[in-house]
Amino acid sequence: MNTFDFIIVGGGTSGTVTAEKLIKNGHSVLIIEEGKKNNNPFLSMPAGWIPMLDGSPYLKFYKSIPQPQLGNRQHDIAQAKILGGGSSVNGMVYMRGKPSDYDKWVEATGDSRWGWDSLIDNYVKLENNQRLAGKYHGTEGPIKVSDPGYVAEGSNLYIKTMQKLGLPYNRDFNDGSQYGVGLMQYTIGNGKRCDTISSLIKPILNSKKLNIKLNTAVTKLIIENKKAIGVETISNGRSEKIYGKEIILTAGALVTPKILMHSGIGEEKLLKSFDIKVEENLIGVGKNLQDHHEVPFVTRAKPGFGYFKQNKGLRMIRNGLQYLLFKSGPVTSNGVDCCSFLNPENLQDQSNPKIKLYCVQIMYTDRDTKNIKPDHGVTLTSCIMNPKSRGDLKIKSSNPLDLPDINPNFLSNQDDINTLLASVKLAREVIKTKPLSDIILEEVLPGKNVNDDNSLINYCKKTIKTNWHPVGTCKMGKENDPMAVLNSKLQVKGIDNLRVFDVSMMPNIVAANTNAPAMAIADKATEIMLKE
């Protein structure tokens, strides 16, 4: 019987960072990934991720339970289903959050290793930044980070407009001070996506210590005498048991708690209702679900300033050739060049930016706004960074192949509603301010007749959607916290040889796209484990 030193469940961002570090330390590792190999050339193009949002084979789509506070709307929530996970299919935004986010982690655990000052070391070690260096940025790490390769003229107008409204220009959103407006940085190097497969796994692909099983789902953990000793998998209808000395779950905030529950680790009452043998009664498994959620403010604009139809006809051919020959032009952009971090209730409040106000240089529509005819436009997307709303996730049967019931619970907290209402009002002020106002032709959504607070709140409820950052469903915490699933070493409480190294561990969501934090978390967690 072949026994690995480590079995890593989930070959996404966290799993691959963990695997690379363990292999470099001489351990044998098996990565088990439900998705396919990462070999689609379009995914390496920065603009190539956008068409993938609609029915991609590299994403697994979940539907939330009906949301009563949103008129029973159901959300579509996608998770990566590909080797490299989110790093292979995401929008490539490189963002870390702010120190106060991590202060809460230290407060939750009593462990200073999860504070900003400690985690910066992990961010810096992983990073190879095109422009920034010094205390907060690395220039020799494997993860290439760069400014946008192309900036639409409309993005420059937005940046100037926000400065006119009083926001400072921020040249670096990742040094601990987010307040302001500016260009974002991305996990892009030499005009190509820098995912964890090309940067971390490819250099060690020939190592005899590395084993990868693709198209394979882990259905449950094998637990004996309160110790995890292996996993049960299914691939092409065939079941298999695989054994390891230590099991690390990195399957993401929607799948990691699901695997725990099907393995008998979770809320006793729920598990018994499906006749699942209870291994450890941890009531926090699947609770504390948090996600950034956003509301679009859509306008029609003059042509020539954004990205509309840059992927059609002669423009597509011209842009494609420019990219292939020179690695420049619109294909080097992910379509969203810039953003602001601000408090819409008080633009002068530098201490606690509540909103990330993206500026997208198209009329951005989805299934809730698809009756809008596409055109040249500008969409200002208000994304709430530290939402107070909390949801949960539960299994709905004893069959591990059944998808779980997911309750994001967006806008279940009045403070979140107030913040987004203020941000939508601010977006209206932004499009009326020069120089951005010079290219705006009309407000499309919510529409100029939607003016009173109740109507604007109803608009938010009709259009609110995920920013694709679910976290928190197996949070770390102190021993006396009944809702904590993990200790500060990210060990599952009550079960030996079992850890969770993905964003499920967050006690509270950080004010950032979650791919960079996922890398830093896995690097720190592996570092802590190896020191033992």
C-alpha positions, 0 to 999 in steps of 0.5 A, a space after each residue: 500500500 502506497 502511503 504519501 507523506 501528504 495528501 493535498 485535497 484540491 489542486 488550486 492556489 492554496 494546494 499548489 503553493 503548499 505542495 511546492 513548499 513541501 516537495 522542496 523540503 523533501 516530502 512526498 505529496 499527492 495532489 488530488 484535483 477534481 478538474 482538468 489540466 491547465 493547458 488552454 492557451 486562452 487562459 494564459 492571455 490576460 483578456 482570455 478569462 472574460 469569455 470563460 465566465 459563461 459556462 466554462 468547463 474550468 468552473 463548477 457552478 453552484 446555485 444558492 438557496 432562494 434568498 428571502 431578503 432579496 425577493 427569493 433570488 438565487 445566486 450563481 456562484 462559481 468555483 474553479 475546477 482546474 489545476 491551479 484553481 483560481 489562479 488559472 481562471 480568475 481576473 488576476 487582480 493582486 490585492 492583499 487587504 489592510 492591516 486591520 483585517 489581519 488584526 482581527 485574525 490575531 484577535 480571533 486566535 491570539 496568534 501574532 503569526 497571522 498579523 499583517 507584519 508577519 504575513 507580509 514576509 510571506 507575501 514578499 517572499 512569493 512576489 516578483 514585482 515589476 515596479 515596486 520594491 522595498 519593505 512591502 514588495 518582493 522582486 525575486 519570488 516566483 509570482 510575477 506581479 505587474 501594472 496593467 499592460 494596457 489602460 483604456 482612456 476611460 480608466 484615466 478619466 475615472 482616476 482624474 475624476 475621483 481625484 477631483 472628488 477629493 481622493 488621493 492618487 494611490 500608487 500602491 494598494 498593497 502597502 497597508 494603505 488602501 485609501 485612494 484611487 489608482 491602477 491595480 496590479 495583476 499576477 501577470 508577467 511578460 503579457 501572460 497570466 502568472 498562475 501557480 502551475 506555470 510559476 510553482 508546479 512546472 519547475 518541479 513537475 519531474 520530481 518523483 516526490 510529486 504526484 497529481 491525480 486529475 478529474 478525481 473528487 474526494 468524497 470523504 476522509 478516512 478517519 480511525 481513532 480520531 486520526 485522519 489516515 487517508 481519503 476516499 475518491 471517485 473518478 470516472 465512476 470508480 472508487 478508491 482509497 488512498 492513504 497518507 500520513 497527513 491530510 491537508 484540505 485546500 478545496 475552497 470555502 464551498 467544498 472543504 466544509 462539505 468534505 468535512 461534513 461527509 466525513 463526520 466532522 460538523 454539527 452533530 444534529 445535521 450529520 445524524 439527520 443523514 445517518 452520518 457517523 459523528 467523528 467530531 461535533 464541530 458546530 462551526 463547520 459550514 458557518 461564517 460564510 462571507 463573500 464580497 458582494 457588489 452592485 453595478 451602476 451602468 452607463 452608456 458612453 461615447 465610443 473610443 474610450 473603453 473595451 466594447 467590441 475589442 474582441 469582435 471583427 477586425 478589432 479582434 484580429 488587430 488586437 490578437 496580432 498585436 498581442 502575439 507579435 508584441 505582447 501589448 494592446 487590449 489583450 494584455 488587460 483583464 478589462 478592469 484597469 483601476 479602482 478606488 478604495 473609499 468610504 461612500 458615507 464619508 469620502 474624507 475618511 481615510 481609516 476604513 475604506 468600506 467599498 472598492 469601487 471598480 471602474 469597468 470600461 464597458 456596459 457590464 451586464 449579467 443574467 439579472 441585467 441582460 435585457 440591456 442592449 450591449 453598447 459602449 459604456 462605463 460600469 461603476 461596481 460598488 463592492 463591499 469589502 468587509 461585509 457584516 452579513 454572514 451566511 452558511 453552507 450545509 450538506 443536503 444528503 448523505 451522498 457526497 456527490 450532491 451539491 451543498 445548500 449554500 446561503 450567502 445571505 447578502 444584504 441580511 445586515 442593515 449596515 451593509 445595505 446602508 453602505 451600498 446605498 451610499 455607494 450607488 448614490 456616490 456612483 451617480 455623483 461620479 458620472 456627473 463629474 468631469 472629466 468622466 462626465 464628458 464621455 457619459 451619454 446616459 445612466 442605464 441602471 438603476 436609471 435616472 428615475 430611480 431616486 428615493 432610498 427605497 427604490 435604490 435599495 430595491 435596485 441593490 437587492 435585484 442586482 447584488 451578486 458575488 464577487 467570487 470570493 467566498 471564505 470563512 466556512 472553517 474559521 480558525 480561532 481560540 480553543 474556547 471559541 465554540 464556532 472555531 473549526 481550526 486552531 491557529 496552526 490550522 489543525 482541525 480541532 479534535 482530529 489528528 493529522 488533518 489541516 485546512 490551508 485554504 481561505 475557509 480558515 478566515 475568521 473575517 474576510 479581508 478587503 482584497 481579491 482572495 487569490 494573493 491572500 490564499 497564497 500567503 495563507 498556504 505559505 504561512 501555514 506550511 511554514 508553521 507545520 514544517 517548523 513543528 
